[in-house]
Amino acid sequence: MIFFSGCQEKESQKAQLARNLPDQILSNTKMIFTQNGVKTTVIKAKTVAKWTNKDLTQAESLWVDFFDENGEHTSHLVADSGWIKEKKQMLGVWGNVSVLTDEGVKLETQTLNWNPSTNKISTEDFVKITKDKDVMTGYGLEADQTLKNIKIKTKVKGEIVKKKKQN
């Protein structure tokens, strides 16, 4: 009886392991998201593991390009890893996260979440924002994907370099 119970436990463990394995594992993948026929996001990843029934895709070595409502490029993101909810088109990234806008604003942090329905990015981690010689730091951030409207939540510090007027 004990032997039979032990076999049943091993079979249960195997079934659990099989449920946790991804449906697909892909290399050098490119995903394109659209809203109303307009390209919003292009995600490239070195490695992707996809669980279809969970609407979950995990990726490593991410390169992400964001586009505005007219399909015009606005910013570029890189990160070590991330997750993607394709049906909701949501994205979360972590590890050496860097965002560079087409306007020259750079955001550096360790985690970042993006919600395409609000076009907002957010994190609770330390952030550093640089534009030209101006630098702002703090903890927690909410911003639009172009980094034009930024709210740093706590411990905000900054160094703004005053430009000399030219006559």
C-alpha positions as CSV (number, residue, x, y, z in Angstrom):
1,M,0.0,0.0,0.0
2,I,2.8,2.4,0.8
3,F,4.5,1.5,-2.5
4,F,1.4,2.3,-4.5
5,S,0.9,5.6,-2.7
6,G,4.5,6.6,-3.5
7,C,4.0,5.9,-7.2
8,Q,0.8,7.9,-7.2
9,E,2.7,10.8,-5.6
10,K,5.4,10.6,-8.3
11,E,2.8,10.6,-11.0
12,S,1.1,13.6,-9.4
13,Q,4.5,15.5,-9.4
14,K,5.1,14.6,-13.0
15,A,1.6,15.9,-14.0
16,Q,2.2,19.2,-12.0
17,L,5.6,19.6,-13.7
18,A,4.0,19.1,-17.2
19,R,1.4,21.8,-16.4
20,N,4.1,24.2,-15.6
21,L,6.1,23.7,-18.7
22,P,5.7,26.3,-21.5
23,D,3.7,25.5,-24.6
24,Q,6.4,27.0,-26.8
25,I,10.0,28.1,-26.4
26,L,11.3,30.4,-29.2
27,S,14.6,32.1,-30.0
28,N,15.1,35.5,-31.6
29,T,11.4,36.4,-31.6
30,K,9.6,39.5,-32.8
31,M,6.1,40.4,-31.6
32,I,4.1,43.3,-33.0
33,F,1.1,44.8,-31.0
34,T,-1.5,47.0,-32.6
35,Q,-4.6,49.0,-31.4
36,N,-7.3,49.7,-34.0
37,G,-4.9,48.7,-36.8
38,V,-2.1,51.1,-35.6
39,K,1.3,49.6,-34.5
40,T,1.8,50.4,-30.8
41,T,4.7,48.2,-29.8
42,V,7.4,46.0,-31.3
43,I,9.0,43.5,-29.0
44,K,12.2,41.6,-29.8
45,A,13.6,39.0,-27.5
46,K,16.5,36.6,-27.5
47,T,14.5,33.8,-25.8
48,V,10.7,33.5,-25.3
49,A,8.7,30.9,-23.2
50,K,5.0,31.0,-23.9
51,W,2.1,29.6,-21.8
52,T,-1.0,30.0,-24.0
53,N,-3.6,29.0,-21.4
54,K,-2.2,31.5,-18.9
55,D,-1.8,34.3,-21.5
56,L,1.8,34.6,-20.3
57,T,5.0,35.0,-22.2
58,Q,8.3,35.4,-20.5
59,A,11.3,36.8,-22.4
60,E,15.0,37.3,-22.0
61,S,17.1,40.0,-23.5
62,L,14.3,42.4,-24.5
63,W,14.4,45.3,-27.0
64,V,11.1,47.1,-27.2
65,D,10.1,50.0,-29.5
66,F,7.0,52.1,-28.6
67,F,4.8,54.1,-31.0
68,D,2.2,56.8,-30.5
69,E,-1.5,56.7,-31.6
70,N,-0.4,57.7,-35.2
71,G,2.2,54.8,-35.4
72,E,5.1,57.2,-35.0
73,H,8.1,55.9,-33.0
74,T,8.4,57.5,-29.5
75,S,10.9,55.5,-27.4
76,H,13.1,52.4,-27.1
77,L,13.4,50.1,-24.1
78,V,16.0,47.4,-23.2
79,A,15.9,45.0,-20.3
80,D,17.3,41.7,-19.1
81,S,14.0,40.0,-18.7
82,G,10.2,40.5,-18.8
83,W,6.7,39.2,-19.1
84,I,4.0,39.9,-21.6
85,K,0.3,39.5,-21.4
86,E,-0.6,39.4,-25.1
87,K,-4.4,39.6,-24.8
88,K,-4.2,42.7,-22.6
89,Q,-0.9,43.8,-24.4
90,M,0.7,44.5,-21.0
91,L,4.4,44.4,-20.4
92,G,6.6,44.1,-17.3
93,V,10.4,44.2,-17.4
94,W,13.2,43.9,-14.9
95,G,17.0,43.9,-14.7
96,N,19.0,46.9,-16.1
97,V,16.0,48.6,-17.5
98,S,16.7,51.6,-19.8
99,V,14.3,53.7,-21.8
100,L,15.5,56.3,-24.3
101,T,12.9,58.6,-25.9
102,D,13.2,60.1,-29.4
103,E,13.4,63.5,-27.5
104,G,16.6,62.4,-25.7
105,V,15.2,61.6,-22.2
106,K,16.8,58.5,-20.6
107,L,15.1,56.6,-17.8
108,E,17.1,53.9,-15.8
109,T,15.6,51.6,-13.2
110,Q,15.4,47.9,-12.2
111,T,11.7,47.2,-12.9
112,L,9.1,48.8,-15.1
113,N,5.5,48.0,-16.0
114,W,3.7,49.3,-19.1
115,N,-0.1,49.5,-19.5
116,P,-1.1,50.3,-23.2
117,S,-4.7,51.2,-22.3
118,T,-3.4,54.2,-20.3
119,N,-0.1,54.5,-22.1
120,K,1.5,54.8,-18.7
121,I,4.7,53.3,-17.4
122,S,5.3,52.8,-13.6
123,T,7.7,51.4,-11.1
124,E,8.3,51.5,-7.3
125,D,12.1,51.1,-7.6
126,F,14.8,53.7,-7.7
127,V,14.8,55.7,-10.9
128,K,17.3,58.0,-12.7
129,I,16.1,60.3,-15.4
130,T,18.6,62.2,-17.6
131,K,18.2,64.8,-20.3
132,D,21.3,66.6,-21.5
133,K,23.1,67.5,-18.3
134,D,19.9,67.5,-16.1
135,V,19.5,64.6,-13.7
136,M,16.6,63.6,-11.5
137,T,16.5,60.6,-9.1
138,G,14.0,59.2,-6.7
139,Y,11.8,56.2,-5.8
140,G,8.7,55.2,-7.6
141,L,7.6,56.6,-11.0
142,E,4.5,57.1,-13.1
143,A,4.9,58.6,-16.5
144,D,3.6,58.6,-20.1
145,Q,5.6,56.4,-22.5
146,T,7.2,59.5,-24.0
147,L,8.6,60.6,-20.6
148,K,7.1,64.1,-21.1
149,N,4.8,63.9,-18.0
150,I,6.8,62.3,-15.2
151,K,5.9,61.9,-11.5
152,I,8.6,60.7,-9.2
153,K,6.9,59.5,-5.9
154,T,9.4,59.9,-3.1
155,K,13.0,61.0,-2.2
156,V,13.2,63.2,-5.3
157,K,16.6,64.8,-5.9
158,G,17.7,66.7,-9.0
159,E,20.5,68.6,-10.6
160,I,19.4,71.1,-13.3
161,V,22.1,72.8,-15.3
162,K,21.0,76.3,-16.2
163,K,21.7,77.1,-19.9
164,K,23.4,80.4,-20.6
165,K,21.4,82.8,-22.8
166,Q,22.9,83.4,-26.1
167,N,22.6,87.0,-27.6
